[in-house]
Amino acid sequence: MACLAGLLFGLGLSLGGMTQPAVVLGFLDIFGNWNPRLLFVMAGAVLTTAIGYRWVWGRARPWFESEFRLPATRQIDSRLVLGAALFGIGWGIAGYCPGPALASLGSGLVPVATLVATMVLGWWLAARLPAPAKPTT
């Protein structure tokens, strides 16, 4: 099921033009030659997610799990802010976020493979950072 979902996601990214860095960078160029295509792809994703969440949360439990597993905290901390900033900077420099980068691996382009390799390295390094201290009450 996950493989099918991933293939569908990759196909949607490709059809929406999100595997073309120029489209993403054109969206980020708000004072130049702005390209709104990414806005429409995001709006479609938000609509699909909203419908999906209403459908899923109407169930007592997920199909393949015994219970829903939700994050234990909603706290915004320095790790979250730093991670979001690094994500945004990388997205702006490369024109790819993780989904489109993985979908673009099939292009065989060395810069895409290099981006994905360094992205995986970043995930690996982040998983080895010490966990933040739990707040005491």
N, CA, C and O atoms as CSV, one atom per row, in Angstrom:
chain,resi,resn,atom,element,x,y,z
A,1,MET,N,N,0.829,-1.189,0.000
A,1,MET,CA,C,0.000,0.000,0.000
A,1,MET,C,C,0.877,1.257,0.000
A,1,MET,O,O,0.588,2.210,-0.724
A,2,ALA,N,N,1.938,1.267,0.801
A,2,ALA,CA,C,2.821,2.435,0.872
A,2,ALA,C,C,3.493,2.674,-0.477
A,2,ALA,O,O,3.675,3.821,-0.886
A,3,CYS,N,N,3.859,1.606,-1.164
A,3,CYS,CA,C,4.506,1.747,-2.472
A,3,CYS,C,C,3.537,2.384,-3.468
A,3,CYS,O,O,3.926,3.260,-4.241
A,4,LEU,N,N,2.288,1.948,-3.451
A,4,LEU,CA,C,1.276,2.520,-4.341
A,4,LEU,C,C,1.062,3.994,-4.027
A,4,LEU,O,O,0.964,4.816,-4.938
A,5,ALA,N,N,0.988,4.334,-2.736
A,5,ALA,CA,C,0.820,5.734,-2.345
A,5,ALA,C,C,2.016,6.570,-2.804
A,5,ALA,O,O,1.842,7.689,-3.286
A,6,GLY,N,N,3.224,6.032,-2.656
A,6,GLY,CA,C,4.417,6.740,-3.096
A,6,GLY,C,C,4.449,6.954,-4.596
A,6,GLY,O,O,4.836,8.023,-5.068
A,7,LEU,N,N,4.042,5.937,-5.350
A,7,LEU,CA,C,3.990,6.070,-6.810
A,7,LEU,C,C,2.961,7.121,-7.231
A,7,LEU,O,O,3.216,7.924,-8.128
A,8,LEU,N,N,1.815,7.109,-6.585
A,8,LEU,CA,C,0.774,8.087,-6.889
A,8,LEU,C,C,1.252,9.499,-6.546
A,8,LEU,O,O,1.015,10.442,-7.302
A,9,PHE,N,N,1.928,9.638,-5.402
A,9,PHE,CA,C,2.476,10.929,-4.991
A,9,PHE,C,C,3.502,11.425,-6.011
A,9,PHE,O,O,3.454,12.580,-6.434
A,10,GLY,N,N,4.425,10.552,-6.400
A,10,GLY,CA,C,5.452,10.924,-7.380
A,10,GLY,C,C,4.850,11.304,-8.725
A,10,GLY,O,O,5.305,12.250,-9.369
A,11,LEU,N,N,3.829,10.570,-9.148
A,11,LEU,CA,C,3.156,10.890,-10.405
A,11,LEU,C,C,2.490,12.261,-10.313
A,11,LEU,O,O,2.575,13.059,-11.245
A,12,GLY,N,N,1.833,12.530,-9.196
A,12,GLY,CA,C,1.196,13.839,-9.007
A,12,GLY,C,C,2.214,14.971,-9.025
A,12,GLY,O,O,1.968,16.027,-9.609
A,13,LEU,N,N,3.353,14.750,-8.386
A,13,LEU,CA,C,4.411,15.777,-8.398
A,13,LEU,C,C,4.911,16.020,-9.810
A,13,LEU,O,O,5.129,17.162,-10.214
A,14,SER,N,N,5.091,14.946,-10.552
A,14,SER,CA,C,5.576,15.081,-11.931
A,14,SER,C,C,4.561,15.808,-12.799
A,14,SER,O,O,4.918,16.727,-13.537
A,15,LEU,N,N,3.294,15.401,-12.716
A,15,LEU,CA,C,2.262,16.048,-13.521
A,15,LEU,C,C,2.092,17.518,-13.142
A,15,LEU,O,O,1.794,18.347,-14.001
A,16,GLY,N,N,2.278,17.843,-11.871
A,16,GLY,CA,C,2.154,19.229,-11.414
A,16,GLY,C,C,3.368,20.084,-11.716
A,16,GLY,O,O,3.356,21.289,-11.463
A,17,GLY,N,N,4.422,19.474,-12.256
A,17,GLY,CA,C,5.631,20.221,-12.587
A,17,GLY,C,C,6.565,20.445,-11.413
A,17,GLY,O,O,7.519,21.214,-11.526
A,18,MET,N,N,6.311,19.787,-10.285
A,18,MET,CA,C,7.112,20.026,-9.088
A,18,MET,C,C,8.477,19.347,-9.140
A,18,MET,O,O,9.304,19.563,-8.254
A,19,THR,N,N,8.725,18.533,-10.156
A,19,THR,CA,C,10.055,17.935,-10.319
A,19,THR,C,C,10.953,18.832,-11.167
A,19,THR,O,O,12.079,18.461,-11.497
A,20,GLN,N,N,10.447,20.014,-11.517
A,20,GLN,CA,C,11.227,20.993,-12.271
A,20,GLN,C,C,11.588,22.146,-11.335
A,20,GLN,O,O,10.720,22.945,-10.981
A,21,PRO,N,N,12.846,22.242,-10.935
A,21,PRO,CA,C,13.235,23.298,-9.990
A,21,PRO,C,C,12.844,24.694,-10.452
A,21,PRO,O,O,12.574,25.556,-9.616
A,22,ALA,N,N,12.807,24.940,-11.752
A,22,ALA,CA,C,12.470,26.276,-12.251
A,22,ALA,C,C,11.047,26.673,-11.843
A,22,ALA,O,O,10.777,27.851,-11.607
A,23,VAL,N,N,10.145,25.701,-11.759
A,23,VAL,CA,C,8.767,25.989,-11.349
A,23,VAL,C,C,8.740,26.431,-9.887
A,23,VAL,O,O,8.094,27.419,-9.536
A,24,VAL,N,N,9.450,25.683,-9.042
A,24,VAL,CA,C,9.487,26.010,-7.615
A,24,VAL,C,C,10.192,27.341,-7.390
A,24,VAL,O,O,9.699,28.187,-6.644
A,25,LEU,N,N,11.331,27.527,-8.025
A,25,LEU,CA,C,12.066,28.784,-7.860
A,25,LEU,C,C,11.275,29.964,-8.419
A,25,LEU,O,O,11.371,31.078,-7.902
A,26,GLY,N,N,10.491,29.722,-9.476
A,26,GLY,CA,C,9.625,30.772,-10.021
A,26,GLY,C,C,8.551,31.185,-9.029
A,26,GLY,O,O,8.163,32.352,-8.983
A,27,PHE,N,N,8.069,30.240,-8.237
A,27,PHE,CA,C,7.082,30.560,-7.202
A,27,PHE,C,C,7.716,31.400,-6.098
A,27,PHE,O,O,7.080,32.304,-5.556
A,28,LEU,N,N,8.960,31.102,-5.768
A,28,LEU,CA,C,9.643,31.835,-4.701
A,28,LEU,C,C,10.103,33.223,-5.140
A,28,LEU,O,O,10.459,34.046,-4.296
A,29,ASP,N,N,10.100,33.496,-6.441
A,29,ASP,CA,C,10.543,34.783,-6.985
A,29,ASP,C,C,9.361,35.756,-7.041
A,29,ASP,O,O,8.880,36.100,-8.121
A,30,ILE,N,N,8.899,36.196,-5.863
A,30,ILE,CA,C,7.684,37.007,-5.803
A,30,ILE,C,C,7.868,38.417,-6.366
A,30,ILE,O,O,6.882,39.067,-6.714
A,31,PHE,N,N,9.097,38.901,-6.462
A,31,PHE,CA,C,9.325,40.240,-6.992
A,31,PHE,C,C,9.814,40.216,-8.431
A,31,PHE,O,O,10.105,41.267,-9.002
A,32,GLY,N,N,9.908,39.041,-9.019
A,32,GLY,CA,C,10.377,38.911,-10.397
A,32,GLY,C,C,9.310,38.280,-11.267
A,32,GLY,O,O,8.166,38.734,-11.293
A,33,ASN,N,N,9.687,37.233,-11.977
A,33,ASN,CA,C,8.774,36.523,-12.872
A,33,ASN,C,C,8.048,35.437,-12.077
A,33,ASN,O,O,8.371,34.255,-12.206
A,34,TRP,N,N,7.068,35.831,-11.255
A,34,TRP,CA,C,6.391,34.924,-10.329
A,34,TRP,C,C,5.564,33.895,-11.089
A,34,TRP,O,O,4.842,34.233,-12.027
A,35,ASN,N,N,5.679,32.628,-10.673
A,35,ASN,CA,C,4.938,31.526,-11.275
A,35,ASN,C,C,4.027,30.931,-10.196
A,35,ASN,O,O,4.535,30.346,-9.240
A,36,PRO,N,N,2.697,31.058,-10.314
A,36,PRO,CA,C,1.788,30.600,-9.267
A,36,PRO,C,C,1.491,29.095,-9.288
A,36,PRO,O,O,0.688,28.635,-8.476
A,37,ARG,N,N,2.096,28.321,-10.172
A,37,ARG,CA,C,1.760,26.904,-10.315
A,37,ARG,C,C,1.853,26.147,-8.993
A,37,ARG,O,O,0.980,25.335,-8.687
A,38,LEU,N,N,2.895,26.398,-8.210
A,38,LEU,CA,C,3.064,25.704,-6.932
A,38,LEU,C,C,1.914,26.013,-5.980
A,38,LEU,O,O,1.509,25.154,-5.195
A,39,LEU,N,N,1.393,27.219,-6.044
A,39,LEU,CA,C,0.259,27.596,-5.207
A,39,LEU,C,C,-0.944,26.683,-5.491
A,39,LEU,O,O,-1.624,26.246,-4.562
A,40,PHE,N,N,-1.201,26.401,-6.756
A,40,PHE,CA,C,-2.322,25.532,-7.121
A,40,PHE,C,C,-2.065,24.088,-6.703
A,40,PHE,O,O,-2.990,23.393,-6.280
A,41,VAL,N,N,-0.826,23.632,-6.816
A,41,VAL,CA,C,-0.490,22.269,-6.366
A,41,VAL,C,C,-0.680,22.171,-4.854
A,41,VAL,O,O,-1.224,21.184,-4.359
A,42,MET,N,N,-0.231,23.197,-4.115
A,42,MET,CA,C,-0.404,23.197,-2.659
A,42,MET,C,C,-1.883,23.245,-2.278
A,42,MET,O,O,-2.302,22.561,-1.345
A,43,ALA,N,N,-2.669,24.040,-2.987
A,43,ALA,CA,C,-4.101,24.122,-2.692
A,43,ALA,C,C,-4.768,22.764,-2.914
A,43,ALA,O,O,-5.619,22.352,-2.126
A,44,GLY,N,N,-4.387,22.076,-3.976
A,44,GLY,CA,C,-4.909,20.736,-4.225
A,44,GLY,C,C,-4.505,19.765,-3.133
A,44,GLY,O,O,-5.294,18.909,-2.733
A,45,ALA,N,N,-3.276,19.896,-2.649
A,45,ALA,CA,C,-2.792,19.022,-1.577
A,45,ALA,C,C,-3.530,19.297,-0.270
A,45,ALA,O,O,-3.880,18.366,0.455
A,46,VAL,N,N,-3.768,20.573,0.032
A,46,VAL,CA,C,-4.487,20.919,1.263
A,46,VAL,C,C,-5.920,20.395,1.202
A,46,VAL,O,O,-6.424,19.857,2.188
A,47,LEU,N,N,-6.576,20.547,0.062
A,47,LEU,CA,C,-7.950,20.048,-0.096
A,47,LEU,C,C,-7.996,18.524,0.064
A,47,LEU,O,O,-8.852,17.992,0.771
A,48,THR,N,N,-7.077,17.836,-0.594
A,48,THR,CA,C,-7.018,16.374,-0.492
A,48,THR,C,C,-6.753,15.942,0.942
A,48,THR,O,O,-7.378,15.001,1.432
A,49,THR,N,N,-5.840,16.615,1.613
A,49,THR,CA,C,-5.519,16.289,3.004
A,49,THR,C,C,-6.710,16.536,3.919
A,49,THR,O,O,-6.997,15.725,4.799
A,50,ALA,N,N,-7.395,17.641,3.717
A,50,ALA,CA,C,-8.562,17.952,4.555
A,50,ALA,C,C,-9.630,16.867,4.419
A,50,ALA,O,O,-10.204,16.428,5.416
A,51,ILE,N,N,-9.891,16.443,3.207
A,51,ILE,CA,C,-10.869,15.373,2.979
A,51,ILE,C,C,-10.371,14.070,3.601
A,51,ILE,O,O,-11.128,13.359,4.262
A,52,GLY,N,N,-9.106,13.768,3.385
A,52,GLY,CA,C,-8.528,12.536,3.933
A,52,GLY,C,C,-8.572,12.490,5.452
A,52,GLY,O,O,-8.910,11.462,6.039
A,53,TYR,N,N,-8.232,13.604,6.084
A,53,TYR,CA,C,-8.256,13.635,7.543
A,53,TYR,C,C,-9.669,13.441,8.085
A,53,TYR,O,O,-9.865,12.717,9.061
A,54,ARG,N,N,-10.646,14.079,7.462
A,54,ARG,CA,C,-12.030,13.901,7.928
A,54,ARG,C,C,-12.440,12.435,7.814
A,54,ARG,O,O,-13.124,11.906,8.690
A,55,TRP,N,N,-12.027,11.795,6.748
A,55,TRP,CA,C,-12.369,10.385,6.530
A,55,TRP,C,C,-11.653,9.494,7.541
A,55,TRP,O,O,-12.273,8.621,8.149
A,56,VAL,N,N,-10.359,9.709,7.722
A,56,VAL,CA,C,-9.566,8.866,8.631
A,56,VAL,C,C,-9.994,9.065,10.080
A,56,VAL,O,O,-10.165,8.085,10.806
A,57,TRP,N,N,-10.173,10.314,10.520
A,57,TRP,CA,C,-10.531,10.562,11.919
A,57,TRP,C,C,-11.943,10.089,12.248
A,57,TRP,O,O,-12.320,10.033,13.419
A,58,GLY,N,N,-12.718,9.752,11.238
A,58,GLY,CA,C,-14.032,9.187,11.477
A,58,GLY,C,C,-13.975,7.715,11.874
A,58,GLY,O,O,-14.983,7.139,12.283
A,59,ARG,N,N,-12.806,7.113,11.755
A,59,ARG,CA,C,-12.613,5.708,12.107
A,59,ARG,C,C,-12.169,5.580,13.564
A,59,ARG,O,O,-11.607,6.511,14.141
A,60,ALA,N,N,-12.429,4.426,14.137
A,60,ALA,CA,C,-12.013,4.183,15.523
A,60,ALA,C,C,-10.506,3.968,15.621
A,60,ALA,O,O,-9.889,4.305,16.632
A,61,ARG,N,N,-9.917,3.406,14.566
A,61,ARG,CA,C,-8.473,3.147,14.542
A,61,ARG,C,C,-8.001,3.048,13.098
A,61,ARG,O,O,-8.822,2.856,12.201
A,62,PRO,N,N,-6.707,3.175,12.851
A,62,PRO,CA,C,-6.202,3.010,11.484
A,62,PRO,C,C,-6.410,1.573,10.990
A,62,PRO,O,O,-6.608,0.660,11.793
A,63,TRP,N,N,-6.365,1.381,9.687
A,63,TRP,CA,C,-6.560,0.053,9.110
A,63,TRP,C,C,-5.506,-0.949,9.567
A,63,TRP,O,O,-5.834,-2.095,9.876
A,64,PHE,N,N,-4.256,-0.531,9.610
A,64,PHE,CA,C,-3.169,-1.472,9.850
A,64,PHE,C,C,-2.475,-1.271,11.188
A,64,PHE,O,O,-1.361,-1.760,11.377
A,65,GLU,N,N,-3.092,-0.576,12.105
A,65,GLU,CA,C,-2.538,-0.340,13.436
A,65,GLU,C,C,-3.647,-0.510,14.464
A,65,GLU,O,O,-4.832,-0.461,14.135
A,66,SER,N,N,-3.246,-0.711,15.707
A,66,SER,CA,C,-4.245,-0.885,16.764
A,66,SER,C,C,-4.763,0.447,17.300
A,66,SER,O,O,-5.837,0.503,17.898
A,67,GLU,N,N,-3.992,1.528,17.083
A,67,GLU,CA,C,-4.403,2.844,17.568
A,67,GLU,C,C,-3.718,3.930,16.758
A,67,GLU,O,O,-2.731,3.676,16.068
A,68,PHE,N,N,-4.252,5.152,16.848
A,68,PHE,CA,C,-3.599,6.301,16.230
A,68,PHE,C,C,-2.403,6.694,17.083
A,68,PHE,O,O,-2.478,6.672,18.312
A,69,ARG,N,N,-1.315,7.048,16.444
A,69,ARG,CA,C,-0.110,7.494,17.168
A,69,ARG,C,C,0.137,8.950,16.826
A,69,ARG,O,O,0.525,9.290,15.708
A,70,LEU,N,N,-0.094,9.789,17.798
A,70,LEU,CA,C,0.029,11.221,17.601
A,70,LEU,C,C,1.240,11.745,18.357
A,70,LEU,O,O,1.664,11.140,19.342
A,71,PRO,N,N,1.804,12.866,17.906
A,71,PRO,CA,C,2.937,13.437,18.636
A,71,PRO,C,C,2.546,13.741,20.078
A,71,PRO,O,O,1.415,14.137,20.360
A,72,ALA,N,N,3.493,13.550,20.975
A,72,ALA,CA,C,3.234,13.773,22.399
A,72,ALA,C,C,3.228,15.258,22.748
A,72,ALA,O,O,2.666,15.646,23.773
A,73,THR,N,N,3.836,16.085,21.924
A,73,THR,CA,C,3.939,17.511,22.234
A,73,THR,C,C,3.655,18.345,20.994
A,73,THR,O,O,3.817,17.893,19.860
A,74,ARG,N,N,3.234,19.557,21.240
A,74,ARG,CA,C,3.045,20.529,20.159
A,74,ARG,C,C,3.958,21.725,20.375
A,74,ARG,O,O,3.758,22.789,19.790
A,75,GLN,N,N,4.949,21.537,21.212
A,75,GLN,CA,C,5.860,22.616,21.568
A,75,GLN,C,C,6.736,22.999,20.383
A,75,GLN,O,O,7.269,22.135,19.687
A,76,ILE,N,N,6.879,24.291,20.161
A,76,ILE,CA,C,7.784,24.804,19.140
A,76,ILE,C,C,9.096,25.110,19.841
A,76,ILE,O,O,9.166,25.996,20.693
A,77,ASP,N,N,10.140,24.364,19.473
A,77,ASP,CA,C,11.437,24.552,20.118
A,77,ASP,C,C,12.491,24.921,19.076
A,77,ASP,O,O,12.192,25.027,17.887
A,78,SER,N,N,13.714,25.112,19.533
A,78,SER,CA,C,14.785,25.555,18.643
A,78,SER,C,C,15.105,24.510,17.576
A,78,SER,O,O,15.461,24.869,16.453
A,79,ARG,N,N,14.986,23.228,17.906
A,79,ARG,CA,C,15.240,22.188,16.901
A,79,ARG,C,C,14.238,22.279,15.752
A,79,ARG,O,O,14.609,22.138,14.587
A,80,LEU,N,N,12.978,22.512,16.079
A,80,LEU,CA,C,11.947,22.631,15.051
A,80,LEU,C,C,12.195,23.860,14.183
A,80,LEU,O,O,12.124,23.780,12.956
A,81,VAL,N,N,12.483,24.983,14.806
A,81,VAL,CA,C,12.715,26.219,14.065
A,81,VAL,C,C,13.961,26.086,13.183
A,81,VAL,O,O,13.935,26.475,12.016
A,82,LEU,N,N,15.037,25.545,13.729
A,82,LEU,CA,C,16.262,25.361,12.948
A,82,LEU,C,C,16.021,24.403,11.787
A,82,LEU,O,O,16.460,24.661,10.667
A,83,GLY,N,N,15.335,23.313,12.046
A,83,GLY,CA,C,15.038,22.357,10.979
A,83,GLY,C,C,14.195,22.976,9.877
A,83,GLY,O,O,14.453,22.755,8.694
A,84,ALA,N,N,13.189,23.749,10.262
A,84,ALA,CA,C,12.333,24.416,9.276
A,84,ALA,C,C,13.139,25.428,8.458
A,84,ALA,O,O,12.951,25.545,7.247
A,85,ALA,N,N,14.024,26.147,9.119
A,85,ALA,CA,C,14.857,27.127,8.412
A,85,ALA,C,C,15.795,26.436,7.425
A,85,ALA,O,O,15.939,26.882,6.286
A,86,LEU,N,N,16.426,25.360,7.856
A,86,LEU,CA,C,17.317,24.623,6.954
A,86,LEU,C,C,16.546,24.038,5.770
A,86,LEU,O,O,17.022,24.063,4.635
A,87,PHE,N,N,15.353,23.514,6.046
A,87,PHE,CA,C,14.510,22.995,4.967
A,87,PHE,C,C,14.209,24.089,3.952
A,87,PHE,O,O,14.372,23.887,2.749
A,88,GLY,N,N,13.767,25.256,4.439
A,88,GLY,CA,C,13.421,26.358,3.545
A,88,GLY,C,C,14.606,26.873,2.752
A,88,GLY,O,O,14.480,27.176,1.566
A,89,ILE,N,N,15.750,26.974,3.398
A,89,ILE,CA,C,16.959,27.432,2.700
A,89,ILE,C,C,17.352,26.435,1.617
A,89,ILE,O,O,17.650,26.816,0.485
A,90,GLY,N,N,17.347,25.152,1.979
A,90,GLY,CA,C,17.687,24.120,0.992
A,90,GLY,C,C,16.706,24.097,-0.164
A,90,GLY,O,O,17.108,23.931,-1.316
A,91,TRP,N,N,15.426,24.261,0.130
A,91,TRP,CA,C,14.393,24.281,-0.901
A,91,TRP,C,C,14.612,25.463,-1.843
A,91,TRP,O,O,14.510,25.326,-3.062
A,92,GLY,N,N,14.912,26.619,-1.263
A,92,GLY,CA,C,15.142,27.810,-2.075
A,92,GLY,C,C,16.392,27.717,-2.930
A,92,GLY,O,O,16.410,28.217,-4.055
A,93,ILE,N,N,17.436,27.088,-2.415
A,93,ILE,CA,C,18.686,26.957,-3.175
A,93,ILE,C,C,18.538,25.932,-4.293
A,93,ILE,O,O,18.912,26.194,-5.437
A,94,ALA,N,N,17.994,24.767,-3.960
A,94,ALA,CA,C,17.953,23.661,-4.913
A,94,ALA,C,C,16.694,23.657,-5.783
A,94,ALA,O,O,16.725,23.163,-6.910
A,95,GLY,N,N,15.585,24.204,-5.270
A,95,GLY,CA,C,14.337,24.130,-6.010
A,95,GLY,C,C,13.625,22.803,-5.816
A,95,GLY,O,O,12.649,22.513,-6.508
A,96,TYR,N,N,14.105,22.001,-4.884
A,96,TYR,CA,C,13.505,20.701,-4.589
A,96,TYR,C,C,13.236,20.590,-3.097
A,96,TYR,O,O,14.031,21.059,-2.282
A,97,CYS,N,N,12.128,19.976,-2.743
A,97,CYS,CA,C,11.932,19.507,-1.381
A,97,CYS,C,C,12.010,17.980,-1.458
A,97,CYS,O,O,12.112,17.445,-2.563
A,98,PRO,N,N,11.968,17.264,-0.351
A,98,PRO,CA,C,12.246,15.823,-0.401
A,98,PRO,C,C,11.404,15.012,-1.381
A,98,PRO,O,O,11.948,14.172,-2.097
A,99,GLY,N,N,10.104,15.236,-1.433
A,99,GLY,CA,C,9.261,14.448,-2.339
A,99,GLY,C,C,9.658,14.580,-3.799
A,99,GLY,O,O,9.943,13.574,-4.448
A,100,PRO,N,N,9.686,15.801,-4.334
A,100,PRO,CA,C,10.103,15.977,-5.717
A,100,PRO,C,C,11.544,15.538,-5.981
A,100,PRO,O,O,11.853,15.065,-7.074
A,101,ALA,N,N,12.424,15.688,-4.997
A,101,ALA,CA,C,13.803,15.234,-5.188
A,101,ALA,C,C,13.841,13.722,-5.399
A,101,ALA,O,O,14.527,13.230,-6.295
A,102,LEU,N,N,13.097,12.988,-4.565
A,102,LEU,CA,C,13.051,11.534,-4.722
A,102,LEU,C,C,12.384,11.145,-6.039
A,102,LEU,O,O,12.826,10.216,-6.715
A,103,ALA,N,N,11.316,11.862,-6.400
A,103,ALA,CA,C,10.633,11.576,-7.661
A,103,ALA,C,C,11.539,11.868,-8.859
A,103,ALA,O,O,11.399,11.240,-9.909
A,104,SER,N,N,12.462,12.814,-8.705
A,104,SER,CA,C,13.357,13.195,-9.800
A,104,SER,C,C,14.588,12.306,-9.920
A,104,SER,O,O,15.362,12.453,-10.866
A,105,LEU,N,N,14.780,11.391,-8.981
A,105,LEU,CA,C,15.941,10.504,-9.067
A,105,LEU,C,C,15.980,9.743,-10.384
A,105,LEU,O,O,17.056,9.443,-10.902
A,106,GLY,N,N,14.807,9.432,-10.925
A,106,GLY,CA,C,14.736,8.694,-12.183
A,106,GLY,C,C,15.302,9.454,-13.367
A,106,GLY,O,O,15.533,8.868,-14.425
A,107,SER,N,N,15.528,10.745,-13.206
A,107,SER,CA,C,16.082,11.538,-14.310
A,107,SER,C,C,17.527,11.165,-14.603
A,107,SER,O,O,18.017,11.382,-15.711
A,108,GLY,N,N,18.214,10.600,-13.601
A,108,GLY,CA,C,19.615,10.233,-13.785
A,108,GLY,C,C,20.568,11.407,-13.713
A,108,GLY,O,O,21.755,11.245,-13.995
A,109,LEU,N,N,20.092,12.572,-13.350
A,109,LEU,CA,C,20.953,13.756,-13.264
A,109,LEU,C,C,21.815,13.692,-12.007
A,109,LEU,O,O,21.311,13.412,-10.919
A,110,VAL,N,N,23.091,13.947,-12.154
A,110,VAL,CA,C,24.025,13.889,-11.035
A,110,VAL,C,C,23.667,14.901,-9.945
A,110,VAL,O,O,23.733,14.549,-8.768
A,111,PRO,N,N,23.288,16.148,-10.279
A,111,PRO,CA,C,22.929,17.083,-9.202
A,111,PRO,C,C,21.753,16.592,-8.350
A,111,PRO,O,O,21.730,16.820,-7.140
A,112,VAL,N,N,20.786,15.928,-8.967
A,112,VAL,CA,C,19.650,15.405,-8.203
A,112,VAL,C,C,20.121,14.288,-7.285
A,112,VAL,O,O,19.732,14.244,-6.118
A,113,ALA,N,N,20.949,13.387,-7.791
A,113,ALA,CA,C,21.480,12.293,-6.970
A,113,ALA,C,C,22.314,12.842,-5.820
A,113,ALA,O,O,22.256,12.318,-4.707
A,114,THR,N,N,23.082,13.884,-6.076
A,114,THR,CA,C,23.893,14.508,-5.030
A,114,THR,C,C,22.991,15.141,-3.969
A,114,THR,O,O,23.248,15.011,-2.772
A,115,LEU,N,N,21.940,15.821,-4.413
A,115,LEU,CA,C,20.998,16.435,-3.476
A,115,LEU,C,C,20.357,15.374,-2.583
A,115,LEU,O,O,20.289,15.545,-1.366
A,116,VAL,N,N,19.888,14.280,-3.184
A,116,VAL,CA,C,19.242,13.223,-2.408
A,116,VAL,C,C,20.237,12.590,-1.442
A,116,VAL,O,O,19.888,12.307,-0.296
A,117,ALA,N,N,21.467,12.365,-1.886
A,117,ALA,CA,C,22.480,11.771,-1.004
A,117,ALA,C,C,22.752,12.673,0.200
A,117,ALA,O,O,22.854,12.184,1.325
A,118,THR,N,N,22.869,13.973,-0.021
A,118,THR,CA,C,23.130,14.877,1.102
A,118,THR,C,C,21.885,15.035,1.981
A,118,THR,O,O,21.999,15.256,3.186
A,119,MET,N,N,20.712,14.922,1.383
A,119,MET,CA,C,19.475,14.972,2.159
A,119,MET,C,C,19.403,13.765,3.097
A,119,MET,O,O,19.056,13.905,4.270
A,120,VAL,N,N,19.728,12.591,2.580
A,120,VAL,CA,C,19.733,11.377,3.400
A,120,VAL,C,C,20.793,11.486,4.491
A,120,VAL,O,O,20.561,11.067,5.625
A,121,LEU,N,N,21.952,12.043,4.157
A,121,LEU,CA,C,22.989,12.264,5.162
A,121,LEU,C,C,22.490,13.191,6.264
A,121,LEU,O,O,22.754,12.952,7.443
A,122,GLY,N,N,21.774,14.242,5.891
A,122,GLY,CA,C,21.202,15.159,6.880
A,122,GLY,C,C,20.201,14.459,7.787
A,122,GLY,O,O,20.186,14.702,8.994
A,123,TRP,N,N,19.363,13.589,7.222
A,123,TRP,CA,C,18.406,12.826,8.038
A,123,TRP,C,C,19.152,11.922,9.012
A,123,TRP,O,O,18.787,11.806,10.182
A,124,TRP,N,N,20.206,11.286,8.505
A,124,TRP,CA,C,21.001,10.370,9.327
A,124,TRP,C,C,21.644,11.131,10.487
A,124,TRP,O,O,21.611,10.678,11.631
A,125,LEU,N,N,22.229,12.289,10.179
A,125,LEU,CA,C,22.865,13.099,11.222
A,125,LEU,C,C,21.835,13.601,12.232
A,125,LEU,O,O,22.089,13.577,13.436
A,126,ALA,N,N,20.682,14.055,11.755
A,126,ALA,CA,C,19.649,14.568,12.651
A,126,ALA,C,C,19.150,13.488,13.604
A,126,ALA,O,O,18.836,13.776,14.760
A,127,ALA,N,N,19.075,12.256,13.130
A,127,ALA,CA,C,18.619,11.152,13.982
A,127,ALA,C,C,19.620,10.857,15.093
A,127,ALA,O,O,19.272,10.221,16.088
A,128,ARG,N,N,20.852,11.311,14.932
A,128,ARG,CA,C,21.887,11.053,15.933
A,128,ARG,C,C,22.123,12.223,16.868
A,128,ARG,O,O,22.962,12.137,17.765
A,129,LEU,N,N,21.398,13.311,16.674
A,129,LEU,CA,C,21.511,14.450,17.600
A,129,LEU,C,C,20.885,14.031,18.943
A,129,LEU,O,O,19.936,13.248,18.982
A,130,PRO,N,N,21.421,14.553,20.005
A,130,PRO,CA,C,20.815,14.224,21.310
A,130,PRO,C,C,19.378,14.731,21.366
A,130,PRO,O,O,19.059,15.801,20.847
A,131,ALA,N,N,18.534,13.954,21.997
A,131,ALA,CA,C,17.129,14.332,22.156
A,131,ALA,C,C,17.056,15.560,23.054
A,131,ALA,O,O,17.852,15.695,23.983
A,132,PRO,N,N,16.113,16.454,22.786
A,132,PRO,CA,C,15.985,17.629,23.657
A,132,PRO,C,C,15.563,17.211,25.056
A,132,PRO,O,O,14.856,16.221,25.242
A,133,ALA,N,N,16.005,17.977,26.020
A,133,ALA,CA,C,15.654,17.678,27.423
A,133,ALA,C,C,14.152,17.878,27.609
A,133,ALA,O,O,13.567,18.824,27.082
A,134,LYS,N,N,13.549,16.981,28.357
A,134,LYS,CA,C,12.121,17.100,28.630
A,134,LYS,C,C,11.914,18.154,29.703
A,134,LYS,O,O,12.642,18.201,30.694
A,135,PRO,N,N,10.898,19.010,29.492
A,135,PRO,CA,C,10.660,20.072,30.488
A,135,PRO,C,C,10.209,19.456,31.812
A,135,PRO,O,O,9.474,18.469,31.850
A,136,THR,N,N,10.666,20.063,32.869
A,136,THR,CA,C,10.251,19.617,34.208
A,136,THR,C,C,9.136,20.508,34.706
A,136,THR,O,O,9.124,21.711,34.447
A,137,THR,N,N,8.210,19.916,35.414
A,137,THR,CA,C,7.087,20.705,35.928
A,137,THR,C,C,7.072,20.701,37.427
A,137,THR,O,O,6.196,21.315,38.037
